[in-house]
Amino acid sequence: MMKRILMGAAALAALVPALPAAAQEIVVTASRRIDMTMIPVVRMKRTADFAILEVVVTGDTRDATRRQEEIYGMVRKAIDLAPRYGVELATGELIVEPLTPENYRDLGLEEGDREDTDEARFYVKARLEPGMASADALGRITRFVEAVPPVGRAQMEADGDLALSVVDPDQYRGQIVALIAEDAGATAAAFGPGYGVRVSQLEQPVRWVRASLTEVYLYLPVDVAVVPRSE
């Protein structure tokens, strides 16, 4: 019976739409209070792909045109310096993309808290490896931020808490389905040969939540029910 359940889950996973050509990178923010009862027991825990920290470049030169050029000039210096410090730059909100010499001037400038002040925001990312401490990633980002030289009156500083990002969460769908199938098979077997399982919501996209300082839970919001095999 368990073999049939596993084969069925594999068949369902094969029906999932193909992944998009360009994998999306998703930001996973810190959750101060996670209601674990809302997350399925069967979930995949893994190290996130990146530790990610928002930074802000602020300029307060009185002349608006010069102020904006100084801000963009510092952003460009950050792009050029990033490889030397083992970090990457990105722009976006929930979904981020690389910040490059080709698109950095697309960064929108916002008014600062003070008069004659503008600011640009983007992310600095440090790639995480299994077992890597968040302090190591944060230290790498901090050293980079401190190393970027100012341009005119423009200054760059970190803003906010360290977050995580995952590249293309849907690539783990097959592994998550296999975990669900294994658990469902074991659960049904405990009730005897006359029982199987009914699984719904498999068509839902993979979801995520932060699990620790460097790890995330990836899961499908499925509903698994043990039912008599006659149903």
Buried (B, 14 or more C-beta within 10 A) or exposed (E): BBEEBBEBBEEBBEEBEEEEEEEBBBBBBEEEEEEEEEBBEBBBEBBBBBBBBBBBBBBBBEEEEEBBBBBBBBBBBBBEBBEEBEBBBBBBEEEBEBBEEEEBEEBEBEEBEEEEBBBBBBBBBBBBEEEBEBEBBBEBBBEBBEBBEBBBBBBBEBEBEBBBBBEBBBEBBBBBBBBBBBBBBEBBBEEEEEBBBEBEEBEEEBBBBBBEBBBBBBBBBBEBEBEEEEE
